Amino acid sequence: MCAAPQLPFGLPDPAGGNVDLLIVAGEHSGDEHAGRMLRDLLAKSSGLKVCALGGPRLAAAGAQLLRDLTATSAMGFAVLAKISHYRALIAEVVRWVGDHRPRAVCFVDSSALNLRIAQGLFDQGFSAKARGPTKVLYYISPQIWASRAGRRFEMARHLDGLATIFPFEPACYADTNLPVEFVGHPFVAPDYAAPVALDPAGPVLLLPGSRKQIVAGSGRPAVVLYPGQEILRVLQGANPPANVALRQTGQTGGPVAASAVLTASGTMSMHCALAGIPGALTYRTDPLTYLLGRMLVKVEFIGIANLMLKEPMYREFIQGAARPEALAGELLLCLNDAGKREQTRAQAQQLRSLLTQPAQGTAADWVARQLR
């Protein structure tokens, strides 16, 4: 058997010795969700010692950040170019858990990375399912309802518990012995501060992946929200026109007011949907990733708001349909059609009611119960 490749770094030891919880969040959105959960958890259990592989939100929430994973996150076939790095990272995380024996590990989203670490912990005998000392938890279910549903059986073999943010997800695991709990969506929590807000007189909001040709047809200024420095460098390299402002998510001095939005599928599209901002959803990727996705993904919509509502809150423009003139036309409709704006407002209210937190408690309550 070939040895795992070595990282050019080792994960540091936990400050002060023992650690109660390790959180692993490999992308910006996972770091955001995990940071909110950790703030709530430490407010209720201030004595917990928490380490994390994640990003700035987890660090700000009170975790000892062992490694910033958000600076190097990858998706689709871009992961293949870094496969040696990720193999080494998985081996190093497994080693670290074996050495320091936290009471629990909580993975957040990022299934391509996190499910492999969970398997490594099981294979090495470190996880509770393998009679080891560490519970293996997962917050934010992989989208098994969209593709590769068979993953649920391996998850049941390796995980001690799963918390979901969509109410229909526990039923997807009904034929396994994995304990699954719906803990509510973090974006509808009472203390949640949304990064965006509806303002019919505001600018058009563009989220990474947007093109400068789209803005030119609207006659309005535009704001592009970006999650980190890597995305900022890409945006700056596109030489955006003078009427486009670049702002980092979470560092905007309050919510960004917008009259319409062009968004990629993902976390920010849910922010915008719950805020009732009318708009369009677009997705373009390399042809090979798209072809593979078409073979694997078995859902009617790619936008989660559309899936939840079972109707297009945001019209979807995929691959070749994502032409600048088509996107600009949809945004102009959102800006000028009062009926469209009212429909979006009603859909936002319906979506919020579907995602309302259940009586069992928050994600932090769920983690706290696992640590008892």
matplotlib code that plots the C-alpha trace (Angstrom):
import matplotlib.pyplot as plt

x = [0.0, 1.4, 2.0, -0.1, 1.6, 3.0, 1.7, 4.2, 2.8, 1.6, -1.4, -0.5, -1.3, -4.3, -3.4, -3.6, -3.7, -7.0, -9.7, -13.4, -14.5, -12.8, -14.8, -14.0, -15.5, -13.8, -15.5, -16.6, -20.3, -19.5, -17.2, -20.1, -22.6, -20.1, -19.1, -22.7, -23.2, -20.0, -20.9, -24.2, -22.5, -19.9, -22.5, -24.2, -21.0, -18.2, -15.8, -15.5, -12.1, -12.7, -10.2, -11.1, -10.0, -12.1, -11.8, -12.1, -15.7, -14.7, -11.7, -13.8, -16.3, -13.7, -12.1, -8.3, -7.9, -5.5, -5.6, -7.5, -9.2, -11.3, -8.3, -7.7, -11.2, -12.0, -15.0, -15.8, -12.9, -10.6, -10.3, -8.5, -5.6, -5.2, -5.8, -2.4, -2.9, -6.3, -5.1, -2.3, -4.8, -7.1, -4.3, -3.1, -6.5, -6.9, -3.5, -4.3, -7.6, -5.9, -3.2, -5.4, -8.7, -11.3, -14.7, -16.2, -15.5, -18.2, -17.9, -19.8, -20.9, -18.0, -18.9, -16.1, -13.5, -15.4, -16.9, -13.4, -12.0, -14.9, -14.1, -10.4, -11.3, -13.4, -10.8, -8.1, -10.4, -10.6, -14.3, -17.0, -18.6, -15.3, -15.2, -12.9, -13.1, -14.4, -17.9, -18.2, -20.9, -22.1, -23.9, -25.5, -26.3, -24.8, -27.4, -28.2, -31.7, -30.1, -27.3, -25.5, -28.2, -26.3, -23.9, -26.4, -25.4, -21.7, -22.6, -24.7, -21.7, -19.2, -21.2, -22.8, -25.3, -26.4, -28.1, -29.9, -31.0, -33.9, -37.0, -37.4, -33.9, -34.4, -36.8, -34.0, -32.2, -35.3, -33.9, -30.7, -29.8, -28.2, -29.8, -30.9, -32.4, -33.7, -32.3, -33.7, -32.0, -29.5, -30.8, -34.2, -32.8, -34.1, -30.6, -29.5, -28.3, -28.9, -26.1, -28.7, -32.0, -34.6, -34.7, -36.6, -34.4, -31.2, -28.5, -28.5, -26.6, -24.2, -22.7, -19.3, -19.6, -21.3, -20.2, -19.7, -21.9, -25.0, -24.6, -24.4, -28.0, -29.6, -28.6, -28.1, -25.1, -24.2, -22.6, -20.7, -20.3, -17.3, -16.4, -12.6, -9.4, -9.0, -12.4, -11.6, -8.4, -10.5, -13.1, -10.4, -8.8, -12.1, -11.7, -15.2, -16.7, -16.8, -20.4, -19.6, -18.6, -16.8, -17.6, -16.6, -19.4, -19.6, -17.5, -20.0, -21.1, -24.6, -26.8, -26.4, -29.7, -30.6, -33.4, -32.6, -30.0, -28.1, -26.8, -25.0, -26.6, -25.5, -25.5, -26.0, -28.9, -30.7, -29.9, -31.4, -34.5, -35.3, -34.8, -37.4, -35.0, -36.3, -33.7, -32.2, -30.0, -27.1, -24.6, -21.8, -18.8, -16.4, -18.0, -16.7, -18.0, -21.4, -21.7, -20.9, -23.3, -26.1, -25.5, -25.5, -28.0, -31.6, -33.5, -35.8, -34.0, -30.5, -31.6, -32.5, -35.3, -36.8, -36.6, -38.2, -41.0, -41.4, -41.6, -39.1, -38.7, -35.6, -35.5, -32.5, -30.0, -27.7, -24.6, -25.4, -28.6, -26.6, -26.1, -25.5, -28.5, -30.8, -29.6, -29.9, -33.5, -34.5, -33.0, -34.8, -38.1, -37.4, -36.6, -39.7, -42.5, -44.5, -46.2, -42.9, -41.7, -44.9, -44.7, -41.1, -42.2, -44.9, -42.5, -40.0, -42.6, -43.5, -39.9, -39.3, -42.2, -40.8, -37.4, -38.5, -36.6, -38.3, -38.9, -36.0, -33.5, -30.7, -27.6, -25.7, -28.2, -27.7, -23.9, -24.1, -26.3, -23.7, -21.0, -22.8]
y = [0.0, 3.4, 5.9, 9.0, 12.1, 14.5, 18.0, 20.8, 21.6, 19.8, 20.7, 22.3, 20.8, 22.2, 25.1, 24.1, 20.3, 18.6, 19.5, 18.8, 19.4, 19.7, 21.4, 20.9, 23.3, 23.4, 26.3, 29.8, 29.0, 26.1, 28.4, 30.9, 28.3, 26.7, 30.1, 30.9, 27.5, 27.8, 31.2, 29.9, 26.7, 28.7, 31.1, 28.1, 26.0, 28.5, 26.0, 24.0, 23.8, 23.9, 23.6, 24.0, 23.6, 26.3, 30.0, 33.5, 33.0, 30.0, 31.8, 34.9, 32.6, 31.3, 28.3, 27.7, 27.8, 25.0, 25.7, 28.1, 25.7, 28.5, 30.0, 26.8, 25.3, 23.8, 22.4, 20.1, 18.9, 21.6, 19.2, 16.7, 19.2, 19.2, 15.5, 14.9, 17.9, 16.6, 13.1, 14.5, 16.7, 13.8, 11.7, 14.6, 15.3, 11.6, 11.5, 14.7, 13.2, 10.0, 11.9, 14.3, 12.3, 15.1, 14.1, 14.8, 15.9, 17.9, 18.1, 20.9, 20.5, 19.9, 16.2, 15.5, 16.2, 15.5, 12.1, 10.8, 12.0, 10.3, 7.1, 7.5, 7.9, 4.8, 2.8, 3.7, 2.9, 6.4, 7.0, 5.9, 3.7, 1.8, 1.6, 4.6, 7.6, 10.2, 10.8, 11.7, 14.3, 16.0, 19.3, 20.2, 17.0, 16.3, 16.7, 13.0, 13.9, 15.4, 12.9, 9.7, 8.7, 5.6, 7.6, 7.4, 3.9, 4.7, 7.7, 5.5, 3.2, 6.0, 8.8, 9.0, 11.7, 14.1, 17.5, 18.8, 22.3, 21.4, 19.7, 17.1, 15.6, 13.3, 11.2, 10.6, 8.6, 6.6, 3.3, 3.6, 3.5, 7.0, 9.4, 12.4, 15.6, 18.7, 21.7, 24.6, 26.7, 29.2, 32.0, 32.0, 32.1, 35.0, 36.5, 36.1, 39.2, 38.9, 40.3, 41.5, 43.4, 44.4, 48.0, 48.8, 51.9, 50.1, 48.8, 45.5, 42.8, 40.5, 37.5, 35.9, 34.5, 37.7, 39.5, 43.1, 43.0, 42.2, 45.5, 47.7, 47.1, 47.9, 51.6, 51.1, 50.8, 47.3, 45.7, 42.4, 40.6, 38.3, 35.8, 36.1, 37.4, 34.6, 35.5, 39.2, 38.7, 37.0, 39.8, 42.5, 40.6, 41.0, 44.8, 45.6, 48.9, 52.0, 51.5, 48.2, 48.2, 45.2, 44.4, 41.5, 39.5, 40.3, 43.5, 45.8, 47.8, 46.2, 44.5, 45.4, 46.8, 45.6, 45.9, 42.8, 40.0, 37.8, 34.9, 31.6, 28.6, 28.3, 30.0, 33.6, 32.6, 31.5, 34.8, 36.7, 34.5, 34.9, 38.7, 38.7, 40.2, 39.3, 38.1, 35.2, 32.3, 31.3, 28.5, 27.9, 25.5, 23.6, 21.2, 18.1, 19.0, 20.0, 16.7, 14.7, 16.8, 16.1, 12.4, 12.5, 15.2, 14.1, 17.2, 19.6, 22.8, 23.6, 26.5, 25.3, 27.9, 26.7, 23.1, 23.9, 25.8, 23.3, 26.3, 28.8, 31.7, 32.5, 31.6, 29.4, 30.1, 27.1, 26.8, 28.0, 29.7, 32.0, 34.6, 38.2, 39.5, 36.9, 37.6, 41.3, 40.9, 38.9, 41.5, 44.3, 42.4, 42.1, 45.9, 47.0, 44.5, 45.2, 41.8, 40.0, 41.8, 40.9, 37.3, 37.1, 38.7, 36.1, 33.2, 34.5, 34.4, 30.8, 29.8, 31.2, 29.3, 26.0, 26.6, 27.7, 26.2, 23.3, 23.0, 20.6, 23.4, 24.8, 23.3, 24.3, 22.5, 19.4, 19.5, 20.2, 17.0, 14.9, 16.1, 15.1]
z = [0.0, -0.9, 1.9, 1.9, 0.6, 3.2, 3.7, 3.7, 7.2, 10.2, 12.2, 15.6, 18.9, 20.8, 23.1, 26.7, 26.0, 25.8, 23.3, 23.5, 19.9, 16.5, 13.8, 10.1, 7.6, 4.2, 2.4, 3.1, 3.6, 5.9, 7.9, 8.2, 9.4, 11.7, 13.2, 14.0, 15.6, 17.7, 19.0, 20.2, 21.7, 23.6, 25.0, 26.6, 27.4, 27.8, 29.2, 26.0, 24.3, 20.5, 17.7, 14.0, 10.4, 8.7, 8.3, 9.9, 11.1, 13.2, 14.6, 15.5, 17.2, 19.6, 18.0, 17.9, 14.1, 13.2, 9.4, 7.2, 4.7, 3.0, 1.3, -0.7, -1.2, -4.6, -6.4, -9.3, -11.3, -9.8, -6.9, -9.1, -9.6, -5.8, -5.1, -3.6, -1.3, -0.1, 0.4, 2.7, 4.5, 5.2, 6.6, 8.8, 10.2, 11.0, 12.7, 14.7, 16.0, 16.9, 18.8, 20.7, 21.0, 21.1, 22.5, 19.2, 15.6, 13.9, 10.1, 8.4, 4.7, 2.2, 1.8, -0.7, 2.0, 5.2, 4.4, 3.5, 6.8, 8.6, 6.8, 7.8, 11.4, 11.3, 9.4, 12.0, 14.9, 16.3, 15.9, 18.3, 15.5, 15.5, 19.3, 19.5, 21.9, 19.4, 18.3, 14.6, 13.9, 10.7, 10.4, 7.1, 5.2, 1.8, -0.9, -1.2, -2.4, -5.5, -6.3, -5.1, -2.6, -1.8, 0.3, 3.1, 4.0, 4.3, 6.4, 8.7, 9.1, 9.9, 11.7, 15.1, 14.3, 11.5, 11.8, 8.8, 7.8, 5.5, 6.9, 4.2, 4.7, 7.8, 5.7, 3.2, 5.9, 7.1, 5.9, 7.8, 11.5, 11.5, 14.0, 12.0, 13.3, 11.6, 13.6, 11.5, 8.9, 10.3, 8.1, 9.9, 13.4, 15.5, 16.0, 12.4, 10.6, 6.9, 4.6, 2.0, 2.1, -0.5, -1.6, -4.8, -5.3, -4.6, -6.9, -8.7, -6.7, -8.6, -6.9, -8.0, -11.5, -12.8, -16.0, -16.7, -19.8, -17.7, -15.7, -18.8, -19.9, -16.6, -16.3, -12.5, -10.3, -9.2, -6.1, -6.2, -2.9, -2.7, 0.1, 0.3, -1.2, -3.8, -5.4, -5.1, -7.2, -9.9, -9.9, -10.1, -13.0, -15.0, -14.9, -13.7, -15.0, -12.9, -11.8, -10.1, -6.4, -4.9, -1.3, 0.9, 2.6, 6.3, 6.0, 4.3, 7.4, 7.4, 4.9, 1.2, -0.1, -3.6, -6.1, -8.0, -8.0, -10.3, -8.3, -8.6, -6.9, -3.3, 0.0, -1.2, -3.4, -0.2, 1.5, -1.4, -1.6, 2.1, 1.7, -1.1, -3.7, -7.2, -9.7, -11.7, -11.0, -13.3, -13.4, -15.8, -15.4, -17.5, -20.0, -18.3, -14.9, -16.4, -18.3, -15.2, -13.2, -15.7, -15.3, -11.5, -10.4, -10.5, -9.5, -11.4, -10.2, -9.1, -6.8, -3.3, -3.0, -6.2, -5.0, -1.6, -3.2, -6.1, -8.5, -10.0, -7.5, -9.6, -13.2, -13.9, -16.7, -17.1, -19.3, -22.8, -21.7, -19.4, -22.2, -21.1, -23.1, -21.5, -18.0, -18.5, -19.8, -16.8, -14.4, -16.2, -15.8, -12.0, -11.8, -13.8, -13.2, -10.0, -10.3, -10.3, -7.2, -5.3, -6.4, -5.0, -1.7, -1.3, -2.1, 0.4, 3.2, 2.2, 2.1, 5.6, 7.0, 5.5, 7.1, 10.6, 13.4, 15.1, 18.9, 19.5, 19.5, 17.4, 15.9, 19.0, 21.2, 19.1, 19.4, 23.1, 23.6, 21.7, 24.0, 27.2]

ax = plt.figure().add_subplot(projection="3d")
ax.plot(x, y, z, "-o")
ax.set_aspect("equal")
plt.show()
